[in-house]
Amino acid sequence: MPSLKSHVVSFVLRHSRKQAFASPENLQRWIAAARKTENHRPPASLHQRLDIEMHTVGGFPVYEIPPKSGEQKRILYLHGGAYVFEITPYHWHLIADMADRLGYAITVPIYPIAPEHDFHAMFGMVGDVYRQMLAETEAEDIVFMGDSAGGNMAVVLTMMAAEEGLSLPSRHVLISPGLDVSLTNPAVFEAERNDPWLGIAGGREAIRLYSAGIDPSDWHISPVYGDLSVLPRTLLLTGSRDLLTPDNLIFAEKARAAGVEIDLVYEEGMFHVWPLIDMPEARRARERIVEFLGENRIVQDTRVRPEQRPAEAAE
């Protein structure tokens, strides 16, 4: 049963952030307002816990959290925000938690966002970041982690790296990723009614602003239509009250059919990117992420399979 706090958060989201995605005009207004207050810097409290460094790639900031002594593994964290909003303190607290508990180095690019920039600028910058990482770290020690739009970017970046002939990351952690924005799945429209955060009209506008005219069904925008066989073992976390979940379940099945090991966490009652929020369900999700990244053996997925929940994503 979802926690009391999750119900409170859902209520607040439905009467605040949901409005940003209610229409293209609303999204534009929220973007304009956000530009006046957004701050990509890590919260001051994190500087007291972690040694955070910053450099630039292509003129954009990249934050680095060094590893604990002797640790070789490294996470590339790609934040969400519908490609139009900046990284938030919620992202930073999740990143800091992973740094504390895993001891891995973590690289956080503050990539260019829309509408000031587009797909080509975003992936040009994060592609350069990944190439620099490969020059310093073995690919087998690199993990891509991303939430929402950042989850999409993690998958697309791996596919683009494969196309370029680069070495590929060893694992993915995808938190409520947006893997199909073509809106060809009718279940998405049903799921929207139960989603306290996201809306199709505003989401479609965000895609228009960032996609540089690329068709939404192209794998560069909707990676579910790409060559999934190149992907590494993946932990995918998705909730029953997220309009992205119907397509995430399809992605999981298609990836498995392509030979990819998918560990699926389907959380009943949870909304978009719930692991970022401080509540019991988020703590459970973070435990699963730490377990997934810290293990050295193959663990059978004991969570609910998508074929066992064919209709719940639309409830």
Salt bridges, closest charged atoms under 4 A:
GLU38 OE1 - ARG35 NH1 2.96
GLU64 OE2 - HIS55 NE2 3.10
GLU64 OE2 - ARG74 NH2 3.43
GLU86 OE1 - HIS79 NE2 3.36
ASP97 OD2 - ARG101 NH1 3.31
ASP97 OD2 - ARG286 NH1 3.23
ASP100 OD2 - ARG49 NH2 2.21
GLU116 OE2 - ARG35 NE 2.80
ASP128 OD1 - ARG131 NH1 2.81
GLU136 OE1 - ARG74 NH1 2.87
ASP141 OD1 - LYS73 NZ 3.67
ASP147 OD2 - HIS91 NE2 3.15
GLU164 OE1 - ARG131 NH2 2.96
GLU190 OE1 - ARG193 NH2 2.78
GLU205 OE2 - ARG208 NH2 2.78
ASP218 OD1 - HIS220 ND1 2.62
ASP242 OD2 - HIS272 ND1 2.88
GLU253 OE2 - ARG256 NH1 3.07
ASP263 OD2 - ARG233 NH2 2.68
ASP263 OD2 - ARG288 NH2 2.87
GLU267 OE2 - ARG284 NH2 2.38
GLU267 OE1 - ARG303 NH1 3.72
GLU268 OE1 - ARG309 NH1 3.44
ASP278 OD1 - ARG283 NH1 2.86
GLU287 OE2 - ARG101 NH2 2.76
GLU291 OE2 - ARG288 NH1 3.35
GLU295 OE2 - ARG171 NH1 3.74
GLU295 OE2 - ARG233 NH1 2.97
ASP301 OD2 - ARG256 NH2 3.05
ASP301 OD2 - ARG305 NH1 3.49
GLU312 OE2 - ARG309 NH1 2.02
